[in-house]
Amino acid sequence: MSKYALSLSATRLHTGLTTVLRASLVTMITSATALAAPLTVAPVRSADVYVLDGTVEAVSAGTISAQTQGTVIRVNGDVGDRVAQGQLLIEIDATQQKANVAQAEAALAQAKALNDDAQTLFKRNTRLHKQGTLSQGEFDRSAAQAKSAAAGVEVAKAALVQASTQLSYTKVTAPYAGIITARHIEVGELVAPGAPLMSGFSTESFRVVADVPQRIASTLVANHQNTAAIPSSVNVDGEQYTIKKTQLFPYADSSRHSVRLRAVLPGNAEVHPGQWVKVSVTMGDRERLAVPVPAVLKRGEFSGVYRLNNEQATLRQVRLGNRFTHNDTEWIEVLAGVRVGDVIDDNALDALARLSKGE
């Protein structure tokens, strides 16, 4: 082999070794990169929040029933229609009711006339009795007749009020502003008192109902003296509403083994009955091992944090719990994978980027 060939081989060997050494150096730097923002894992004391599944319902909802008998002659409104308070919904034929009112008015007029005569006679007999020209028996009879006639007027007045009330029942109006959810009758049907006519709910006030496990309910009662104001919030399609008024029932459902919780929504909540929501109730304060949300790297089902040990960054898998807010920072509970005193990077994505670049 010539001197030129030996020199060329030596040069190539030196170049190859240099490349390998450089690659090894990059690998060492990558595995031993100091974290730019170290964070020491420590317990965090914050509100212990329990999340429940809840359902929205209207505070005022029900079914309007007939209060008089007759044939339906008009129906104003159908399912899904919005109605105003006092709006006419159903009209019932009032022929019989009007006749009853006329009859009651005539009976009242007759009773008043009889009463006038009886009172006039009683006054005259009273005068004669004082003069001694009328027997005691005649005087007592006239007094009884006057009293009976006066009572007859009151009876006639009550009958007129009853007949007028029945007449008013022929026009069924909306008890509150809301939405019709069901119509139970058609024009031409004969209805009797108690027959359902329409169902609906008020749009003025809504609340959320949720079933609380007995264990959680016991904790709420123990930690909150006033269960009418349990700190809680409702999440509706990503919109968070603070609850100011709650009601925890004082008894449990024997079939579900849970306690019903009601939470009144604020007036600006955009919800509708039957909507599914998330209810967060504060049970108290407790310490838990947690890290800031950005410190966690998620890749599919994998969750991990970059742990620093002797200036070496190691991706450590963790098992996570619930997210919560503490001091305006989003935290996530760590159930396994790190211990108190471990040092991690507070931003996993930044750490991954630095390690990928070999910084």
C-alpha positions, 0 to 999 in steps of 0.5 A: 500500500502506498504512503498516499493510501495510508494517509487517506485511510488515516484521515478517513478514520480520524473523521469517522471517530470525530463524527462518532464522538460528536454524536455521543457528546450530543447524546450525553448532553441530551440526557443530562440537560439541566431543566430551565425551570425546575419545580419542586413537587410539594403538597398543595392545599386547596378546595376539595371539589367533587363533580356531579352529573346534574340535570336542568329543570324549571323551577315552575312547571306543571299542567293546566287542568279544566275547572269547569265543564264544556266543549272546547271551542278554541285552542291558542298555542301548540307544543314549543310555542312561547306564551306570555303571562295571562295570554288566552290559551283555551276557550270553553263554550260558556253557554251554560255558565252564562245561563247560570250567572243570569239565574244567579243574578235573578235569584239575588234580585229576588232575595234583595226584594224579599229582604227589603219587605222583611226588614220593612215589616220588622221595623213596623212590628218593632214600633208596634211591639214597643207601643204594646199593640203587637203580641210577642209571638208576632214580633218574634216571627217578624224578627226571624223572617227579617233575619232569614231574608238577610241570610237569603241575600248572602246566599244569593250573592255567594251563588252569583260569585260561584256562577261568575267564577265558573264563567271565568274558568271558560277562558284558560290563560297562561299562569306565567310566561313560558313554553308549552311542552304538551297539548292534551285536548283538541277543539270540539272535545268535551272536558270536565273539571280535572281534565288536563289541558296543556303542560308547560314551564316558566322561562324565568327561573331554572335550577339543577338537580343532582344525586349526591352519594351518601358519603359525599353528602355526609361530608358536605353536612359536616363541613358546611353549617349552612347547606343552603349556601354550599360553595358550588358552580355549574358548567353548561357547555363550557360556560361556568356559573356560580351558584349562590343558593343550594338545597341538600335534601334531609333524606336519602333516596332508598333506591339510589342510596343518594341525596338530592341536591338542588342548585338555583341557577343565576338569571343569565344562565342560558339553559333549557329543561332536561339539559345535562350539566356538570355540578362542582361542589366544594366539600372543604380544603385538603392537601394533595400532591399536584403539579401545574397542568403545563408540567404534564406531557400527554401522548395518547394514553400516556401522561408524564413529567420531566424529572430532574435527578443529578442534572439528568432529565428523565421522563417519568410516567404519572397517574393523574387525578382531578384538575383544580384551580389554585391561586389563579393557576390550573393544577392537576392532582398526581396520584402516582409517579412522583414523590414530595421533593422531586424536581420537575420541569414546570413546562413539559413541552418546552423541555421536550423541545430543548431535549429534541434540539440537544440544547 
